[in-house]
Amino acid sequence: MKSRIFHSQSEEETIALGERLAAEIPAKAVVLLIGDLGAGKTTLTKGIVKGLAAAQPEEVSSPTFTLIHEYGGGVYHIDLYRLDRADQVATLGLDEILDRNAVVLIEWGERFPELLPEERIEIRLRATGENSREIEFWPRMNTDEHG
């Protein structure tokens, strides 16, 4: 499946895009959120989590220090920024989470590709201005599994 590129001019537009993209995420999926610090990964996650009816945007925050947030309805938000080695990631129980029938949103997951499934959705975010973002949605999945 080909990637699609979206443009957002504000935090509100980024959250709204996340809500729309949530409809394209299967009930069991790994979603990598890729981008520099401040690119909007957590902001987009707020919209995805809302779109999946797991929590309201104001309930979603970056799990930079807690590493994992779990929201209702089998949605996990993981941040691997503070981890340096694969063995540190293993102590989180990531394998168990990936085995669940859940949507697993992972910030900084591209740092540990060997730990993640080949079939996944990658969302690349890039700041193009103070509030504007370019967001590339790339499902690297078997399209037969979309429901």
N, C-alpha and C positions, 0 to 999 in steps of 0.2 A: 504494500500500500504506500502511496506517495505521501510525502509530508505536505502540510499546508501552513502558510504563514499568515498570521494575524497581526494587526497593529492596534495598540491601545494608547490612548492619550491621557489616561488618568488611572488612579487606583480603583475607582468605581468601575471603569470599563474593564480593567483587568479581572476584577471579581466577577463581573457579569460574563466575561468570556469563560472563566473557570466553570461557572454554572452551566453554560452551554456545552462545554467540552465534557462535563460529567456524564451527559447522556450517551456519550460515545465510549465510555469506559465500562468494560464488562465487570460483572460482579466479583470476579477473581482476576486481579491484574496487578502488575507492578508498574508504577509510573515514576520515571526518573525526572526530577526537576533540575535542569542544568543551567547554570548561569553564575556570573560573578556575584560577589556580595552586593546587595542592594538592587539586584536585577528584577526582583519582584516574585521570587519563588514562593514565599509565604503568602503574599497577596493573592497570587493565582490559586494557591491551595485553599484559601478561605472560600473562594468561589466554588471550587471543586467539591469541597466538603459540604457546602450548602446545597449544591446541586444534587449530591448523593443523599440529601436529607439526613446527614449524620450530626450536624451542628450548625449553629448560626456563625456568620463570619467573625463576630466579636468574641466568640468562644475559641477561635483558632489563633494560636500563637506559635512562633518558631520554637521547636524543641531543641534549640542549640545546646542547652545545659542539661535538660532532662533526657535528651536523645530520642525518646519515643513518646508520642501522645496517641492515645486511642480514643476515637470518637465512636458514637453510637452507630449501630448498623454495620460493624465490621470494617471500619476505616482506620488505618494507621498512618501516622505522619512521623517520619523518621528523619533525623538530621545527623549526617555522618561527618560534619565539618571538623569537629574537635578530635576525631579519631585519625590516627596515623598508620595503623597496621591492621591487616585483615584479621589477626587473632583478637584484636580489641573488638572488632565488629562481631566476631563469633560469640563473644560473651554476652551480647545483647539478646541472643536467641533469635536472630534474624531468620535462620532456617525454619524454625517453628512458625514464625509469623508468615513466611512465604508459602508454607504448606496450607495455611488456612484459606477458607473461602472468603477472601477479603480483598479490599483495594488497599494497596500499600504504596503510599506516596513517599518518595525518598529524595531528600535534598542532599547534594554532594555524593550521590551514589556512584557517579561515573569514576570516582577515585578507587572503587573496588569492583571493577567489572567481573572479575573472576567469581564473585560471590552472588551474582545476580543472574536470573534466567535470561536466555537469549530472546525469548518472546516477551516483549515489554513495550511500553509506550514511553517515548522520550519527548520531553517538552523542553525546548531550549529557549531561554529568555535573554534578551539583550537590551540594555538601556540605549535608547536612541536620543534621549534628551532628559531633562530633569524629571518629567513625569511620563514621558512616552516610552513605549516598549515595543520591540518586535518579538513575537512569540511564535515559535515553530512547533507544530504538533506533528509528531512522527510515530505512528503506530507500527512497531516492528512485531506484528502479531499475525497469526493465522486468521484470516478474515472469516472463516467458517465458524469461529467461536463467538463472534459478536451476536448478541441476542436482541 
